[in-house]
Amino acid sequence: MTRFSYNITKFALIAALLPALGHTAAPGGPPPPTAVIVEKVTTQTIADTLEALGTLRANESVQITAKVADTISAVRFNDGESVSAGDVLVEQTDAEEAALLEEAESLAEEAKRQFERIESLVAQGSASESLLDERRQNWRTASARESAVRSRLKDRLITAPFSGHVGLRRISPGALVSPGDVITTLVDDSSMKLDFTIPAVYLDTVRVGTVIDATTSVYPQRAFRGTVSSVDSTIDPVTRSITIRAILPNDDHALVPGMLMTLELRRNPREAIVISEETIIPRGSETHVLVVDETVSPAVAEQRSVVLGRRLAGKVEVRSGLSEGETIISHGTLKVRPGAPVRIQAVDDNTRSIADMIRSEPAASG
């Protein structure tokens, strides 16, 4: 059954039941007020939506490679393991560098002792300043060589540049690796980057902080909410689209880089008057609602022309024609004529079924 057919059937049922609630007209007297169900006009925060497809990227992602050519002496991580920034992942053979470091440390210590000895002689006037400068230079040179060896030794320790999860291990102890050889991958997936494109005509409605709701077929019953973090600086001259990047929290690590996601971009958030679809009366090119004027007795139904905006689930935005707090007829519109007296049977607050509201005692009498 289509949505339109469902509404017609629903209205027919209500129209058949409501007359039983009205008063019986006296012979020759005016018709009794028609019993109706009404709702109060309220406002809520809504936004226009724009659908797009996007691809997930990790917050940070890097391929771990060796800096120098040498053999692997130890692998200190397992596939998929969580690591912290600075953790040692792989050790390369470093016996030669360790020996060179010991030599460099010894030379640096000796150069320092020579400098301090000449410094004391200069203070006593037994040595020249030029000799002191020479010993100072020797000490600095030896210290620089020591630092260089330490740096080469450090290159044999391959560490995690940031916290995250490593991927599959692609090497084994004893393997010879060269600079550029991929050892594993490291991703920071505590949050995810979602890159997507939208037509450039919507650029003025998207800004940093705009809310998005994303879904994926991997988790069909789950929605992921994020915010726009950046907008590309150029528009594609071929497609006339622009790339947007949003950030999605991923505390439970459910999202994976490369995943395709469908998203709704929430644009132009605003406070708007929203009413039920049942209250709408289409007539030709215009749309009307029946507003209950409760300032007179009995209350009278007044036809009001309205301009509609965005459609929601079972509701519709009203851009003009109504004010917050007014009372409009939601059920019984087929039995009411503009200017006719009405009797409020119940106020629909979405807590009761239509049948319960029809069977209830009148909320007000005409």
C-alpha positions in Angstrom: 0.0 0.0 0.0 1.4 3.4 -0.9 1.8 6.2 1.6 -1.0 8.2 -0.1 -3.4 5.3 0.0 -2.6 4.6 3.6 -3.4 8.2 4.5 -6.7 8.2 2.6 -7.7 5.0 4.4 -6.7 6.4 7.7 -8.7 9.6 7.1 -11.7 7.5 6.0 -11.6 5.6 9.2 -11.4 8.7 11.3 -14.2 10.3 9.3 -16.4 7.3 10.0 -15.7 7.3 13.7 -15.8 11.1 14.5 -19.5 11.7 13.8 -20.3 9.4 16.6 -18.6 11.8 19.0 -20.5 15.0 17.9 -23.7 16.3 19.2 -27.0 15.6 17.6 -28.5 18.7 16.0 -31.9 19.9 17.2 -34.6 19.8 14.5 -34.3 22.9 12.5 -31.3 24.2 14.5 -27.7 24.9 13.5 -25.4 21.9 12.9 -23.5 20.7 16.0 -19.8 21.3 16.3 -17.7 18.6 14.6 -15.4 16.6 16.9 -11.8 16.9 15.8 -8.3 15.9 17.0 -5.8 18.8 17.1 -2.1 19.4 17.7 -0.1 22.4 18.9 2.2 24.1 16.5 5.8 23.6 17.8 9.3 24.4 16.7 12.4 22.1 16.5 15.9 22.2 15.2 16.2 20.9 11.7 18.7 21.1 8.9 18.8 20.5 5.1 20.6 17.3 4.2 22.9 16.5 1.3 23.9 12.9 0.5 27.4 11.9 -0.7 29.8 9.0 -0.8 33.1 9.1 1.0 36.2 7.0 1.6 37.7 6.6 5.1 41.4 7.3 5.8 43.3 6.8 9.0 44.0 9.9 11.1 47.7 9.1 10.5 49.2 6.3 8.4 52.8 5.4 7.5 54.8 2.5 6.1 57.6 1.5 8.4 60.9 1.1 6.5 64.6 0.8 7.3 66.9 3.7 7.1 70.1 1.7 6.5 70.9 -1.6 4.7 71.6 -4.3 7.3 70.2 -7.5 8.7 67.3 -7.8 11.2 68.4 -9.0 14.6 65.1 -8.8 16.4 61.4 -8.1 15.7 59.6 -6.7 18.7 55.9 -6.5 17.5 53.1 -8.8 16.5 50.6 -8.5 13.7 47.9 -6.0 14.6 49.4 -5.0 17.9 48.8 -1.7 19.6 52.0 0.3 20.0 52.9 3.7 21.6 55.0 6.5 20.1 58.7 5.6 20.6 58.3 1.9 21.0 61.0 -0.2 19.3 59.6 -2.3 16.5 62.7 -3.7 14.9 66.4 -4.0 15.8 69.1 -4.2 13.1 72.6 -5.6 13.6 74.7 -3.0 15.4 77.9 -4.7 16.6 80.1 -2.5 14.4 78.4 0.7 15.4 78.5 -0.3 19.1 82.3 -0.8 18.8 82.7 2.5 17.0 80.7 4.2 19.7 82.9 2.8 22.4 85.9 4.2 20.5 84.4 7.6 20.0 83.4 7.9 23.7 87.0 7.1 24.7 88.5 9.7 22.3 86.0 12.3 23.5 86.8 11.6 27.2 90.5 11.9 26.4 90.1 15.1 24.5 88.1 16.5 27.5 90.9 15.6 29.9 93.5 17.3 27.7 91.4 20.4 27.5 90.9 20.6 31.3 94.6 20.0 31.9 95.7 22.9 29.6 92.9 25.1 31.0 94.4 24.8 34.5 97.9 25.5 33.1 96.6 28.6 31.3 95.2 29.8 34.6 98.7 29.4 36.2 100.3 31.2 33.2 102.2 28.0 32.2 100.5 27.5 28.8 99.4 29.7 25.9 95.8 30.6 25.0 96.4 29.2 21.5 97.1 25.8 22.9 94.0 26.0 25.0 92.0 26.8 21.9 93.5 23.8 20.1 92.6 21.4 22.9 89.0 22.9 23.0 88.7 22.3 19.3 89.9 18.7 19.6 87.3 18.1 22.3 84.5 19.5 20.2 85.6 17.4 17.2 85.7 14.2 19.3 82.2 15.0 20.8 80.8 15.5 17.3 82.2 12.2 16.1 80.6 10.5 19.2 77.2 12.1 18.4 77.5 10.9 14.7 78.2 7.3 15.8 75.3 7.5 18.3 73.0 8.7 15.5 74.1 5.8 13.2 73.5 3.4 16.0 70.1 4.9 16.6 69.2 4.3 13.0 69.5 0.6 13.7 66.5 0.9 16.1 63.3 1.3 14.1 60.6 2.9 16.4 57.0 3.9 16.1 56.7 7.6 15.1 53.2 7.8 16.7 50.8 5.7 18.7 48.5 3.3 16.8 48.1 -0.2 15.4 50.7 -2.0 13.3 49.7 -4.1 10.3 51.0 -7.4 9.1 54.7 -8.2 9.6 56.6 -8.5 6.3 60.1 -9.4 7.5 61.7 -12.0 9.7 64.8 -12.0 11.9 67.9 -12.5 9.9 66.5 -10.9 6.7 68.5 -8.3 4.9 66.6 -5.1 4.4 67.5 -1.9 2.5 66.2 1.6 2.8 62.6 1.7 1.3 61.8 -1.9 2.1 58.4 -2.0 3.9 58.6 -3.7 7.2 54.9 -3.1 8.3 52.3 -0.4 8.3 51.3 1.8 11.3 47.9 3.5 11.5 46.4 5.8 14.1 42.7 4.9 13.9 41.6 6.6 17.1 39.7 9.0 14.7 39.1 8.7 11.0 39.2 11.1 8.1 36.2 10.9 5.7 36.9 12.5 2.4 34.0 13.2 0.0 33.0 15.5 -2.8 30.0 17.7 -3.1 28.8 20.0 -6.0 30.4 23.4 -5.7 27.0 25.2 -5.6 26.6 24.0 -2.0 30.0 25.4 -0.9 28.5 28.4 0.8 26.4 26.2 3.1 29.3 24.0 4.3 31.9 25.2 6.8 34.2 23.8 9.5 32.0 22.3 12.2 29.1 21.2 10.0 27.6 17.9 11.3 27.5 14.8 9.2 25.9 11.4 9.8 27.6 8.5 8.0 26.6 4.8 7.6 28.3 1.8 6.0 27.0 -1.6 4.8 29.4 -3.2 7.2 27.4 -1.9 10.2 23.8 -1.5 8.7 22.2 -0.7 12.0 24.8 1.9 13.2 25.3 5.5 12.4 28.6 7.4 12.9 28.4 11.2 13.6 31.3 13.5 12.8 32.0 17.1 11.9 33.7 18.8 8.9 37.3 19.6 9.7 38.5 21.2 6.4 37.4 22.2 3.0 39.7 22.0 -0.1 41.0 25.3 -1.4 40.2 24.5 -5.1 37.2 23.3 -7.2 37.6 20.6 -9.8 37.2 22.4 -13.1 35.9 19.2 -14.8 33.3 18.0 -12.3 32.7 21.4 -10.6 32.9 19.6 -7.3 35.0 20.3 -4.2 36.5 17.9 -1.7 35.4 18.0 2.0 37.1 16.3 4.9 35.2 15.2 8.0 36.5 13.7 11.2 34.7 10.7 12.8 35.5 9.4 16.3 36.6 5.8 16.3 37.2 4.9 19.9 36.1 1.3 19.5 38.3 0.9 16.3 35.2 -0.3 14.3 36.0 1.8 11.3 38.8 0.7 9.0 40.8 2.8 6.4 39.5 2.3 2.8 35.9 1.7 3.9 33.2 3.2 1.7 30.6 5.3 3.6 27.3 7.0 2.7 26.9 10.2 4.5 24.3 13.0 5.1 25.6 16.5 5.4 23.5 18.6 7.7 23.4 22.1 6.2 21.7 25.3 7.4 20.7 24.2 10.9 17.8 26.3 12.1 14.8 26.5 14.5 11.7 25.8 12.3 8.0 25.3 12.8 7.2 21.6 12.1 3.7 20.0 11.8 2.4 16.6 11.1 1.7 15.6 7.5 -1.9 14.8 8.4 -2.6 18.4 9.0 -1.8 19.4 5.4 -4.7 20.0 2.9 -3.5 20.3 -0.7 -5.8 22.2 -3.0 -4.6 22.9 -6.4 -1.3 24.7 -6.4 -1.8 25.8 -2.8 -1.4 24.1 0.6 -3.7 24.8 3.6 -4.2 23.9 7.2 -7.2 24.3 9.4 -6.4 26.5 12.4 -8.8 26.4 15.4 -9.9 29.8 16.6 -10.5 29.3 20.3 -11.3 32.9 21.1 -14.9 32.4 20.1 -17.5 30.0 21.4 -17.9 27.5 19.9 -14.4 27.3 18.4 -14.3 27.8 14.7 -12.0 26.2 12.0 -10.1 28.8 10.0 -8.5 27.9 6.7 -4.9 29.1 6.5 -2.6 29.0 3.5 1.0 27.9 4.3 4.3 27.6 2.6 6.0 24.3 3.2 9.8 23.6 3.4 11.7 20.5 4.1 10.0 17.1 4.4 10.9 15.0 7.5 9.8 11.6 8.7 6.0 12.0 9.1 6.4 15.8 9.5 6.9 18.8 7.3 8.5 22.2 7.9 6.3 25.3 7.6 8.2 28.4 6.3 5.3 30.8 6.6 1.6 30.9 7.5 1.7 29.6 11.1 3.0 30.7 14.5 4.3 28.6 17.4 1.5 27.8 19.9 -1.4 27.9 17.5 -3.8 25.0 17.4 -4.4 23.1 14.1 -6.6 20.2 13.2 -4.7 17.0 12.6 -7.6 14.4 12.3 -11.1 15.2 11.1 -10.2 17.7 8.3 -12.4 15.8 5.8 -15.5 16.5 7.9 -14.8 20.2 8.6 -15.5 23.2 6.4 -13.8 26.6 6.8 -15.7 28.7 9.3 -17.6 25.7 10.7 -17.8 25.2 14.5 -15.6 22.4 15.9 -15.2 20.6 19.2 -11.7 19.5 20.3 -11.9 15.9 21.1 -8.3 15.4 22.0 -4.9 17.0 21.6 -2.4 14.8 19.8 0.9 14.7 21.7 2.2 11.5 20.1 1.7 9.5 23.3 -1.6 7.8 22.4 -3.0 6.0 19.4 -5.8 7.6 17.3 -8.3 5.1 18.5 -7.6 6.0 22.1 -7.9 9.7 21.4 -11.3 9.1 19.6 -12.6 7.1 22.6 -11.4 9.7 25.1 -13.5 12.4 26.8 -13.6 15.7 24.9 -10.7 18.0 25.8 -13.1 21.0 25.3 -16.7 21.5 24.3 -18.0 23.9 21.7 
